[in-house]
Amino acid sequence: MLDWGCGMFAAVDCRSADATVLLFDPNGGPDAWYVDAESLTDWLETWLAETGWYEEDADQDIAMRSWEGLSSRRPPPTVG
């Protein structure tokens, strides 16, 4: 839904009831998906209030939790 640049982007988990907003950060290692907001509503309210982690004066110590849904969404490994 949003390209932050440098390979990072925001996406909405359309399978979740609240439309969880996820952050993909390729520098995050093999589990590069994080929960940015519990719902799209929360994410939009944070953006409108200009209080998100991406704001210039934001607290740099914000730690996002890994997205627990990642393991259930990964495709099974291919057999070579």
PDB file of N, CA, C and O in Angstrom:
ATOM      1  N   MET A   1       0.812  -1.183   0.000  1.00  0.00           N
ATOM      2  CA  MET A   1       0.000   0.000   0.000  1.00  0.00           C
ATOM      3  C   MET A   1       0.860   1.253   0.000  1.00  0.00           C
ATOM      4  O   MET A   1       0.428   2.311  -0.458  1.00  0.00           O
ATOM      5  N   LEU A   2       2.100   1.130   0.523  1.00  0.00           N
ATOM      6  CA  LEU A   2       2.979   2.293   0.581  1.00  0.00           C
ATOM      7  C   LEU A   2       4.425   1.847   0.440  1.00  0.00           C
ATOM      8  O   LEU A   2       4.866   0.921   1.121  1.00  0.00           O
ATOM      9  N   ASP A   3       5.152   2.499  -0.432  1.00  0.00           N
ATOM     10  CA  ASP A   3       6.574   2.229  -0.629  1.00  0.00           C
ATOM     11  C   ASP A   3       7.359   3.270   0.156  1.00  0.00           C
ATOM     12  O   ASP A   3       7.353   4.450  -0.195  1.00  0.00           O
ATOM     13  N   TRP A   4       8.041   2.835   1.228  1.00  0.00           N
ATOM     14  CA  TRP A   4       8.820   3.745   2.056  1.00  0.00           C
ATOM     15  C   TRP A   4      10.181   4.050   1.421  1.00  0.00           C
ATOM     16  O   TRP A   4      10.869   4.973   1.857  1.00  0.00           O
ATOM     17  N   GLY A   5      10.568   3.302   0.418  1.00  0.00           N
ATOM     18  CA  GLY A   5      11.895   3.454  -0.174  1.00  0.00           C
ATOM     19  C   GLY A   5      12.882   2.510   0.494  1.00  0.00           C
ATOM     20  O   GLY A   5      12.576   1.920   1.530  1.00  0.00           O
ATOM     21  N   CYS A   6      14.043   2.368  -0.083  1.00  0.00           N
ATOM     22  CA  CYS A   6      15.107   1.499   0.445  1.00  0.00           C
ATOM     23  C   CYS A   6      14.630   0.069   0.661  1.00  0.00           C
ATOM     24  O   CYS A   6      15.128  -0.615   1.556  1.00  0.00           O
ATOM     25  N   GLY A   7      13.678  -0.394  -0.139  1.00  0.00           N
ATOM     26  CA  GLY A   7      13.180  -1.763  -0.048  1.00  0.00           C
ATOM     27  C   GLY A   7      12.119  -1.977   1.010  1.00  0.00           C
ATOM     28  O   GLY A   7      11.594  -3.083   1.138  1.00  0.00           O
ATOM     29  N   MET A   8      11.789  -0.942   1.774  1.00  0.00           N
ATOM     30  CA  MET A   8      10.771  -1.066   2.823  1.00  0.00           C
ATOM     31  C   MET A   8       9.408  -0.692   2.264  1.00  0.00           C
ATOM     32  O   MET A   8       9.277   0.239   1.469  1.00  0.00           O
ATOM     33  N   PHE A   9       8.393  -1.438   2.697  1.00  0.00           N
ATOM     34  CA  PHE A   9       7.039  -1.048   2.311  1.00  0.00           C
ATOM     35  C   PHE A   9       6.033  -1.479   3.360  1.00  0.00           C
ATOM     36  O   PHE A   9       6.289  -2.365   4.175  1.00  0.00           O
ATOM     37  N   ALA A  10       4.872  -0.821   3.314  1.00  0.00           N
ATOM     38  CA  ALA A  10       3.763  -1.147   4.207  1.00  0.00           C
ATOM     39  C   ALA A  10       2.734  -1.925   3.401  1.00  0.00           C
ATOM     40  O   ALA A  10       2.511  -1.660   2.219  1.00  0.00           O
ATOM     41  N   ALA A  11       2.113  -2.890   4.068  1.00  0.00           N
ATOM     42  CA  ALA A  11       1.095  -3.718   3.424  1.00  0.00           C
ATOM     43  C   ALA A  11      -0.034  -3.963   4.420  1.00  0.00           C
ATOM     44  O   ALA A  11       0.165  -3.885   5.633  1.00  0.00           O
ATOM     45  N   VAL A  12      -1.213  -4.257   3.897  1.00  0.00           N
ATOM     46  CA  VAL A  12      -2.355  -4.568   4.741  1.00  0.00           C
ATOM     47  C   VAL A  12      -2.619  -6.067   4.668  1.00  0.00           C
ATOM     48  O   VAL A  12      -2.692  -6.646   3.584  1.00  0.00           O
ATOM     49  N   ASP A  13      -2.761  -6.684   5.833  1.00  0.00           N
ATOM     50  CA  ASP A  13      -3.124  -8.097   5.899  1.00  0.00           C
ATOM     51  C   ASP A  13      -4.635  -8.186   5.721  1.00  0.00           C
ATOM     52  O   ASP A  13      -5.391  -8.014   6.677  1.00  0.00           O
ATOM     53  N   CYS A  14      -5.063  -8.451   4.516  1.00  0.00           N
ATOM     54  CA  CYS A  14      -6.493  -8.493   4.197  1.00  0.00           C
ATOM     55  C   CYS A  14      -7.188  -9.721   4.784  1.00  0.00           C
ATOM     56  O   CYS A  14      -8.416  -9.800   4.755  1.00  0.00           O
ATOM     57  N   ARG A  15      -6.437 -10.666   5.308  1.00  0.00           N
ATOM     58  CA  ARG A  15      -7.035 -11.836   5.959  1.00  0.00           C
ATOM     59  C   ARG A  15      -7.364 -11.570   7.423  1.00  0.00           C
ATOM     60  O   ARG A  15      -8.103 -12.340   8.038  1.00  0.00           O
ATOM     61  N   SER A  16      -6.831 -10.499   7.988  1.00  0.00           N
ATOM     62  CA  SER A  16      -7.119 -10.194   9.393  1.00  0.00           C
ATOM     63  C   SER A  16      -8.402  -9.356   9.468  1.00  0.00           C
ATOM     64  O   SER A  16      -8.680  -8.545   8.584  1.00  0.00           O
ATOM     65  N   ALA A  17      -9.160  -9.564  10.515  1.00  0.00           N
ATOM     66  CA  ALA A  17     -10.442  -8.870  10.672  1.00  0.00           C
ATOM     67  C   ALA A  17     -10.284  -7.357  10.760  1.00  0.00           C
ATOM     68  O   ALA A  17     -11.153  -6.613  10.306  1.00  0.00           O
ATOM     69  N   ASP A  18      -9.175  -6.898  11.346  1.00  0.00           N
ATOM     70  CA  ASP A  18      -8.960  -5.460  11.526  1.00  0.00           C
ATOM     71  C   ASP A  18      -8.067  -4.833  10.472  1.00  0.00           C
ATOM     72  O   ASP A  18      -7.738  -3.650  10.562  1.00  0.00           O
ATOM     73  N   ALA A  19      -7.672  -5.606   9.479  1.00  0.00           N
ATOM     74  CA  ALA A  19      -6.767  -5.115   8.430  1.00  0.00           C
ATOM     75  C   ALA A  19      -5.449  -4.621   9.045  1.00  0.00           C
ATOM     76  O   ALA A  19      -5.098  -3.446   8.933  1.00  0.00           O
ATOM     77  N   THR A  20      -4.736  -5.535   9.690  1.00  0.00           N
ATOM     78  CA  THR A  20      -3.450  -5.228  10.306  1.00  0.00           C
ATOM     79  C   THR A  20      -2.501  -4.642   9.270  1.00  0.00           C
ATOM     80  O   THR A  20      -2.417  -5.137   8.146  1.00  0.00           O
ATOM     81  N   VAL A  21      -1.792  -3.593   9.649  1.00  0.00           N
ATOM     82  CA  VAL A  21      -0.811  -2.982   8.749  1.00  0.00           C
ATOM     83  C   VAL A  21       0.562  -3.543   9.104  1.00  0.00           C
ATOM     84  O   VAL A  21       0.981  -3.513  10.261  1.00  0.00           O
ATOM     85  N   LEU A  22       1.242  -4.046   8.104  1.00  0.00           N
ATOM     86  CA  LEU A  22       2.541  -4.688   8.276  1.00  0.00           C
ATOM     87  C   LEU A  22       3.632  -3.851   7.633  1.00  0.00           C
ATOM     88  O   LEU A  22       3.397  -3.137   6.658  1.00  0.00           O
ATOM     89  N   LEU A  23       4.811  -3.950   8.189  1.00  0.00           N
ATOM     90  CA  LEU A  23       5.986  -3.300   7.625  1.00  0.00           C
ATOM     91  C   LEU A  23       6.953  -4.376   7.183  1.00  0.00           C
ATOM     92  O   LEU A  23       7.311  -5.257   7.965  1.00  0.00           O
ATOM     93  N   PHE A  24       7.380  -4.306   5.927  1.00  0.00           N
ATOM     94  CA  PHE A  24       8.433  -5.184   5.433  1.00  0.00           C
ATOM     95  C   PHE A  24       9.717  -4.381   5.426  1.00  0.00           C
ATOM     96  O   PHE A  24       9.807  -3.328   4.795  1.00  0.00           O
ATOM     97  N   ASP A  25      10.717  -4.897   6.144  1.00  0.00           N
ATOM     98  CA  ASP A  25      12.029  -4.256   6.200  1.00  0.00           C
ATOM     99  C   ASP A  25      13.072  -5.300   5.821  1.00  0.00           C
ATOM    100  O   ASP A  25      13.361  -6.191   6.620  1.00  0.00           O
ATOM    101  N   PRO A  26      13.646  -5.215   4.620  1.00  0.00           N
ATOM    102  CA  PRO A  26      14.600  -6.230   4.179  1.00  0.00           C
ATOM    103  C   PRO A  26      15.850  -6.307   5.050  1.00  0.00           C
ATOM    104  O   PRO A  26      16.581  -7.295   4.986  1.00  0.00           O
ATOM    105  N   ASN A  27      16.106  -5.292   5.853  1.00  0.00           N
ATOM    106  CA  ASN A  27      17.250  -5.316   6.765  1.00  0.00           C
ATOM    107  C   ASN A  27      16.916  -6.029   8.067  1.00  0.00           C
ATOM    108  O   ASN A  27      17.760  -6.127   8.957  1.00  0.00           O
ATOM    109  N   GLY A  28      15.684  -6.527   8.183  1.00  0.00           N
ATOM    110  CA  GLY A  28      15.241  -7.178   9.399  1.00  0.00           C
ATOM    111  C   GLY A  28      15.585  -8.648   9.481  1.00  0.00           C
ATOM    112  O   GLY A  28      15.184  -9.314  10.436  1.00  0.00           O
ATOM    113  N   GLY A  29      16.304  -9.172   8.526  1.00  0.00           N
ATOM    114  CA  GLY A  29      16.676 -10.583   8.548  1.00  0.00           C
ATOM    115  C   GLY A  29      15.612 -11.466   7.916  1.00  0.00           C
ATOM    116  O   GLY A  29      14.774 -10.974   7.161  1.00  0.00           O
ATOM    117  N   PRO A  30      15.631 -12.752   8.208  1.00  0.00           N
ATOM    118  CA  PRO A  30      14.709 -13.679   7.542  1.00  0.00           C
ATOM    119  C   PRO A  30      13.246 -13.443   7.920  1.00  0.00           C
ATOM    120  O   PRO A  30      12.351 -13.776   7.143  1.00  0.00           O
ATOM    121  N   ASP A  31      12.992 -12.878   9.090  1.00  0.00           N
ATOM    122  CA  ASP A  31      11.629 -12.548   9.497  1.00  0.00           C
ATOM    123  C   ASP A  31      11.438 -11.046   9.389  1.00  0.00           C
ATOM    124  O   ASP A  31      11.281 -10.352  10.393  1.00  0.00           O
ATOM    125  N   ALA A  32      11.452 -10.560   8.170  1.00  0.00           N
ATOM    126  CA  ALA A  32      11.484  -9.127   7.903  1.00  0.00           C
ATOM    127  C   ALA A  32      10.119  -8.445   7.973  1.00  0.00           C
ATOM    128  O   ALA A  32       9.993  -7.276   7.610  1.00  0.00           O
ATOM    129  N   TRP A  33       9.102  -9.164   8.435  1.00  0.00           N
ATOM    130  CA  TRP A  33       7.749  -8.601   8.526  1.00  0.00           C
ATOM    131  C   TRP A  33       7.434  -8.224   9.968  1.00  0.00           C
ATOM    132  O   TRP A  33       7.624  -9.025  10.883  1.00  0.00           O
ATOM    133  N   TYR A  34       6.957  -7.009  10.162  1.00  0.00           N
ATOM    134  CA  TYR A  34       6.642  -6.488  11.491  1.00  0.00           C
ATOM    135  C   TYR A  34       5.242  -5.900  11.503  1.00  0.00           C
ATOM    136  O   TYR A  34       4.732  -5.479  10.464  1.00  0.00           O
ATOM    137  N   VAL A  35       4.619  -5.869  12.674  1.00  0.00           N
ATOM    138  CA  VAL A  35       3.309  -5.243  12.819  1.00  0.00           C
ATOM    139  C   VAL A  35       3.533  -3.750  13.035  1.00  0.00           C
ATOM    140  O   VAL A  35       4.104  -3.332  14.043  1.00  0.00           O
ATOM    141  N   ASP A  36       3.081  -2.967  12.086  1.00  0.00           N
ATOM    142  CA  ASP A  36       3.198  -1.514  12.170  1.00  0.00           C
ATOM    143  C   ASP A  36       2.011  -0.942  12.949  1.00  0.00           C
ATOM    144  O   ASP A  36       2.172   0.005  13.719  1.00  0.00           O
ATOM    145  N   ALA A  37       0.826  -1.511  12.752  1.00  0.00           N
ATOM    146  CA  ALA A  37      -0.382  -1.089  13.476  1.00  0.00           C
ATOM    147  C   ALA A  37      -1.349  -2.267  13.518  1.00  0.00           C
ATOM    148  O   ALA A  37      -1.415  -3.065  12.583  1.00  0.00           O
ATOM    149  N   GLU A  38      -2.087  -2.364  14.601  1.00  0.00           N
ATOM    150  CA  GLU A  38      -3.036  -3.471  14.759  1.00  0.00           C
ATOM    151  C   GLU A  38      -4.180  -3.400  13.767  1.00  0.00           C
ATOM    152  O   GLU A  38      -4.799  -4.418  13.456  1.00  0.00           O
ATOM    153  N   SER A  39      -4.468  -2.199  13.263  1.00  0.00           N
ATOM    154  CA  SER A  39      -5.548  -2.053  12.279  1.00  0.00           C
ATOM    155  C   SER A  39      -5.216  -0.913  11.320  1.00  0.00           C
ATOM    156  O   SER A  39      -4.401  -0.042  11.623  1.00  0.00           O
ATOM    157  N   LEU A  40      -5.855  -0.939  10.178  1.00  0.00           N
ATOM    158  CA  LEU A  40      -5.678   0.143   9.208  1.00  0.00           C
ATOM    159  C   LEU A  40      -6.190   1.450   9.799  1.00  0.00           C
ATOM    160  O   LEU A  40      -5.614   2.511   9.555  1.00  0.00           O
ATOM    161  N   THR A  41      -7.259   1.381  10.569  1.00  0.00           N
ATOM    162  CA  THR A  41      -7.793   2.580  11.229  1.00  0.00           C
ATOM    163  C   THR A  41      -6.738   3.198  12.148  1.00  0.00           C
ATOM    164  O   THR A  41      -6.502   4.406  12.102  1.00  0.00           O
ATOM    165  N   ASP A  42      -6.103   2.368  12.981  1.00  0.00           N
ATOM    166  CA  ASP A  42      -5.045   2.863  13.875  1.00  0.00           C
ATOM    167  C   ASP A  42      -3.895   3.484  13.087  1.00  0.00           C
ATOM    168  O   ASP A  42      -3.376   4.540  13.447  1.00  0.00           O
ATOM    169  N   TRP A  43      -3.508   2.809  12.008  1.00  0.00           N
ATOM    170  CA  TRP A  43      -2.384   3.296  11.201  1.00  0.00           C
ATOM    171  C   TRP A  43      -2.705   4.653  10.587  1.00  0.00           C
ATOM    172  O   TRP A  43      -1.867   5.555  10.596  1.00  0.00           O
ATOM    173  N   LEU A  44      -3.912   4.799  10.055  1.00  0.00           N
ATOM    174  CA  LEU A  44      -4.307   6.068   9.438  1.00  0.00           C
ATOM    175  C   LEU A  44      -4.423   7.182  10.480  1.00  0.00           C
ATOM    176  O   LEU A  44      -4.037   8.320  10.215  1.00  0.00           O
ATOM    177  N   GLU A  45      -4.951   6.859  11.662  1.00  0.00           N
ATOM    178  CA  GLU A  45      -5.045   7.864  12.719  1.00  0.00           C
ATOM    179  C   GLU A  45      -3.656   8.322  13.167  1.00  0.00           C
ATOM    180  O   GLU A  45      -3.452   9.509  13.421  1.00  0.00           O
ATOM    181  N   THR A  46      -2.708   7.403  13.266  1.00  0.00           N
ATOM    182  CA  THR A  46      -1.329   7.744  13.627  1.00  0.00           C
ATOM    183  C   THR A  46      -0.708   8.631  12.565  1.00  0.00           C
ATOM    184  O   THR A  46      -0.023   9.604  12.881  1.00  0.00           O
ATOM    185  N   TRP A  47      -0.948   8.296  11.305  1.00  0.00           N
ATOM    186  CA  TRP A  47      -0.409   9.087  10.200  1.00  0.00           C
ATOM    187  C   TRP A  47      -0.985  10.502  10.214  1.00  0.00           C
ATOM    188  O   TRP A  47      -0.249  11.477  10.058  1.00  0.00           O
ATOM    189  N   LEU A  48      -2.303  10.614  10.400  1.00  0.00           N
ATOM    190  CA  LEU A  48      -2.937  11.928  10.421  1.00  0.00           C
ATOM    191  C   LEU A  48      -2.486  12.760  11.621  1.00  0.00           C
ATOM    192  O   LEU A  48      -2.384  13.983  11.529  1.00  0.00           O
ATOM    193  N   ALA A  49      -2.216  12.099  12.742  1.00  0.00           N
ATOM    194  CA  ALA A  49      -1.754  12.795  13.940  1.00  0.00           C
ATOM    195  C   ALA A  49      -0.263  13.117  13.887  1.00  0.00           C
ATOM    196  O   ALA A  49       0.264  13.812  14.757  1.00  0.00           O
ATOM    197  N   GLU A  50       0.408  12.606  12.860  1.00  0.00           N
ATOM    198  CA  GLU A  50       1.851  12.812  12.674  1.00  0.00           C
ATOM    199  C   GLU A  50       2.654  12.325  13.879  1.00  0.00           C
ATOM    200  O   GLU A  50       3.566  13.004  14.349  1.00  0.00           O
ATOM    201  N   THR A  51       2.296  11.129  14.372  1.00  0.00           N
ATOM    202  CA  THR A  51       2.983  10.565  15.533  1.00  0.00           C
ATOM    203  C   THR A  51       3.622   9.208  15.234  1.00  0.00           C
ATOM    204  O   THR A  51       3.998   8.489  16.160  1.00  0.00           O
ATOM    205  N   GLY A  52       3.747   8.854  13.975  1.00  0.00           N
ATOM    206  CA  GLY A  52       4.312   7.563  13.598  1.00  0.00           C
ATOM    207  C   GLY A  52       5.817   7.505  13.745  1.00  0.00           C
ATOM    208  O   GLY A  52       6.483   8.527  13.910  1.00  0.00           O
ATOM    209  N   TRP A  53       6.342   6.294  13.684  1.00  0.00           N
ATOM    210  CA  TRP A  53       7.787   6.069  13.809  1.00  0.00           C
ATOM    211  C   TRP A  53       8.578   6.770  12.712  1.00  0.00           C
ATOM    212  O   TRP A  53       9.766   7.048  12.878  1.00  0.00           O
ATOM    213  N   TYR A  54       7.925   7.054  11.601  1.00  0.00           N
ATOM    214  CA  TYR A  54       8.572   7.623  10.419  1.00  0.00           C
ATOM    215  C   TYR A  54       8.689   9.148  10.477  1.00  0.00           C
ATOM    216  O   TYR A  54       9.306   9.754   9.601  1.00  0.00           O
ATOM    217  N   GLU A  55       8.102   9.769  11.499  1.00  0.00           N
ATOM    218  CA  GLU A  55       8.190  11.222  11.623  1.00  0.00           C
ATOM    219  C   GLU A  55       9.601  11.624  12.018  1.00  0.00           C
ATOM    220  O   GLU A  55      10.288  10.884  12.722  1.00  0.00           O
ATOM    221  N   GLU A  56      10.027  12.772  11.576  1.00  0.00           N
ATOM    222  CA  GLU A  56      11.397  13.232  11.801  1.00  0.00           C
ATOM    223  C   GLU A  56      11.758  13.321  13.285  1.00  0.00           C
ATOM    224  O   GLU A  56      12.890  13.022  13.666  1.00  0.00           O
ATOM    225  N   ASP A  57      10.812  13.724  14.111  1.00  0.00           N
ATOM    226  CA  ASP A  57      11.097  13.872  15.538  1.00  0.00           C
ATOM    227  C   ASP A  57      10.615  12.684  16.376  1.00  0.00           C
ATOM    228  O   ASP A  57      10.440  12.808  17.588  1.00  0.00           O
ATOM    229  N   ALA A  58      10.404  11.552  15.739  1.00  0.00           N
ATOM    230  CA  ALA A  58       9.918  10.353  16.437  1.00  0.00           C
ATOM    231  C   ALA A  58      10.996   9.747  17.327  1.00  0.00           C
ATOM    232  O   ALA A  58      12.192   9.887  17.070  1.00  0.00           O
ATOM    233  N   ASP A  59      10.550   9.081  18.365  1.00  0.00           N
ATOM    234  CA  ASP A  59      11.451   8.354  19.255  1.00  0.00           C
ATOM    235  C   ASP A  59      12.113   7.226  18.458  1.00  0.00           C
ATOM    236  O   ASP A  59      11.413   6.376  17.906  1.00  0.00           O
ATOM    237  N   GLN A  60      13.398   7.205  18.390  1.00  0.00           N
ATOM    238  CA  GLN A  60      14.114   6.216  17.581  1.00  0.00           C
ATOM    239  C   GLN A  60      14.193   4.840  18.239  1.00  0.00           C
ATOM    240  O   GLN A  60      14.679   3.892  17.622  1.00  0.00           O
ATOM    241  N   ASP A  61      13.728   4.718  19.470  1.00  0.00           N
ATOM    242  CA  ASP A  61      13.799   3.445  20.178  1.00  0.00           C
ATOM    243  C   ASP A  61      12.523   2.617  20.050  1.00  0.00           C
ATOM    244  O   ASP A  61      12.297   1.701  20.841  1.00  0.00           O
ATOM    245  N   ILE A  62      11.699   2.928  19.071  1.00  0.00           N
ATOM    246  CA  ILE A  62      10.466   2.177  18.872  1.00  0.00           C
ATOM    247  C   ILE A  62      10.811   0.785  18.350  1.00  0.00           C
ATOM    248  O   ILE A  62      11.482   0.644  17.328  1.00  0.00           O
ATOM    249  N   ALA A  63      10.352  -0.222  19.050  1.00  0.00           N
ATOM    250  CA  ALA A  63      10.599  -1.607  18.629  1.00  0.00           C
ATOM    251  C   ALA A  63       9.281  -2.222  18.172  1.00  0.00           C
ATOM    252  O   ALA A  63       8.320  -2.293  18.937  1.00  0.00           O
ATOM    253  N   MET A  64       9.245  -2.657  16.937  1.00  0.00           N
ATOM    254  CA  MET A  64       8.049  -3.305  16.418  1.00  0.00           C
ATOM    255  C   MET A  64       8.140  -4.802  16.657  1.00  0.00           C
ATOM    256  O   MET A  64       9.216  -5.395  16.587  1.00  0.00           O
ATOM    257  N   ARG A  65       7.010  -5.390  16.936  1.00  0.00           N
ATOM    258  CA  ARG A  65       7.010  -6.840  17.145  1.00  0.00           C
ATOM    259  C   ARG A  65       6.929  -7.552  15.802  1.00  0.00           C
ATOM    260  O   ARG A  65       6.335  -7.054  14.846  1.00  0.00           O
ATOM    261  N   SER A  66       7.529  -8.703  15.758  1.00  0.00           N
ATOM    262  CA  SER A  66       7.486  -9.513  14.540  1.00  0.00           C
ATOM    263  C   SER A  66       6.055  -9.946  14.274  1.00  0.00           C
ATOM    264  O   SER A  66       5.268 -10.130  15.203  1.00  0.00           O
ATOM    265  N   TRP A  67       5.731 -10.105  13.022  1.00  0.00           N
ATOM    266  CA  TRP A  67       4.398 -10.528  12.614  1.00  0.00           C
ATOM    267  C   TRP A  67       4.280 -12.028  12.815  1.00  0.00           C
ATOM    268  O   TRP A  67       4.971 -12.802  12.152  1.00  0.00           O
ATOM    269  N   GLU A  68       3.412 -12.439  13.722  1.00  0.00           N
ATOM    270  CA  GLU A  68       3.238 -13.851  14.042  1.00  0.00           C
ATOM    271  C   GLU A  68       2.617 -14.646  12.900  1.00  0.00           C
ATOM    272  O   GLU A  68       2.794 -15.863  12.836  1.00  0.00           O
ATOM    273  N   GLY A  69       1.903 -13.997  12.010  1.00  0.00           N
ATOM    274  CA  GLY A  69       1.255 -14.677  10.897  1.00  0.00           C
ATOM    275  C   GLY A  69       2.195 -15.098   9.788  1.00  0.00           C
ATOM    276  O   GLY A  69       1.791 -15.808   8.867  1.00  0.00           O
ATOM    277  N   LEU A  70       3.434 -14.674   9.864  1.00  0.00           N
ATOM    278  CA  LEU A  70       4.394 -14.970   8.799  1.00  0.00           C
ATOM    279  C   LEU A  70       4.566 -16.465   8.567  1.00  0.00           C
ATOM    280  O   LEU A  70       4.539 -16.923   7.425  1.00  0.00           O
ATOM    281  N   SER A  71       4.743 -17.223   9.635  1.00  0.00           N
ATOM    282  CA  SER A  71       5.019 -18.655   9.468  1.00  0.00           C
ATOM    283  C   SER A  71       3.858 -19.398   8.824  1.00  0.00           C
ATOM    284  O   SER A  71       4.082 -20.362   8.091  1.00  0.00           O
ATOM    285  N   SER A  72       2.637 -18.979   9.075  1.00  0.00           N
ATOM    286  CA  SER A  72       1.486 -19.663   8.482  1.00  0.00           C
ATOM    287  C   SER A  72       1.253 -19.250   7.033  1.00  0.00           C
ATOM    288  O   SER A  72       0.477 -19.898   6.331  1.00  0.00           O
ATOM    289  N   ARG A  73       1.897 -18.204   6.577  1.00  0.00           N
ATOM    290  CA  ARG A  73       1.696 -17.721   5.208  1.00  0.00           C
ATOM    291  C   ARG A  73       2.827 -18.090   4.264  1.00  0.00           C
ATOM    292  O   ARG A  73       2.712 -17.922   3.050  1.00  0.00           O
ATOM    293  N   ARG A  74       3.914 -18.592   4.823  1.00  0.00           N
ATOM    294  CA  ARG A  74       5.045 -18.965   3.956  1.00  0.00           C
ATOM    295  C   ARG A  74       4.677 -20.195   3.144  1.00  0.00           C
ATOM    296  O   ARG A  74       4.043 -21.116   3.659  1.00  0.00           O
ATOM    297  N   PRO A  75       5.071 -20.214   1.881  1.00  0.00           N
ATOM    298  CA  PRO A  75       4.831 -21.418   1.090  1.00  0.00           C
ATOM    299  C   PRO A  75       5.724 -22.547   1.576  1.00  0.00           C
ATOM    300  O   PRO A  75       6.803 -22.296   2.112  1.00  0.00           O
ATOM    301  N   PRO A  76       5.289 -23.781   1.395  1.00  0.00           N
ATOM    302  CA  PRO A  76       6.142 -24.905   1.812  1.00  0.00           C
ATOM    303  C   PRO A  76       7.407 -24.936   0.973  1.00  0.00           C
ATOM    304  O   PRO A  76       7.388 -24.508  -0.181  1.00  0.00           O
ATOM    305  N   PRO A  77       8.510 -25.435   1.527  1.00  0.00           N
ATOM    306  CA  PRO A  77       9.755 -25.494   0.755  1.00  0.00           C
ATOM    307  C   PRO A  77       9.606 -26.438  -0.433  1.00  0.00           C
ATOM    308  O   PRO A  77       8.918 -27.457  -0.372  1.00  0.00           O
ATOM    309  N   THR A  78      10.262 -26.065  -1.491  1.00  0.00           N
ATOM    310  CA  THR A  78      10.232 -26.901  -2.692  1.00  0.00           C
ATOM    311  C   THR A  78      11.260 -28.005  -2.579  1.00  0.00           C
ATOM    312  O   THR A  78      12.330 -27.817  -2.002  1.00  0.00           O
ATOM    313  N   VAL A  79      10.934 -29.138  -3.124  1.00  0.00           N
ATOM    314  CA  VAL A  79      11.860 -30.276  -3.122  1.00  0.00           C
ATOM    315  C   VAL A  79      12.582 -30.254  -4.446  1.00  0.00           C
ATOM    316  O   VAL A  79      11.962 -30.274  -5.509  1.00  0.00           O
ATOM    317  N   GLY A  80      13.884 -30.213  -4.376  1.00  0.00           N
ATOM    318  CA  GLY A  80      14.701 -30.044  -5.576  1.00  0.00           C
ATOM    319  C   GLY A  80      15.031 -31.302  -6.193  1.00  0.00           C
ATOM    320  O   GLY A  80      15.716 -31.327  -7.216  1.00  0.00           O
TER     321      GLY A  80
END
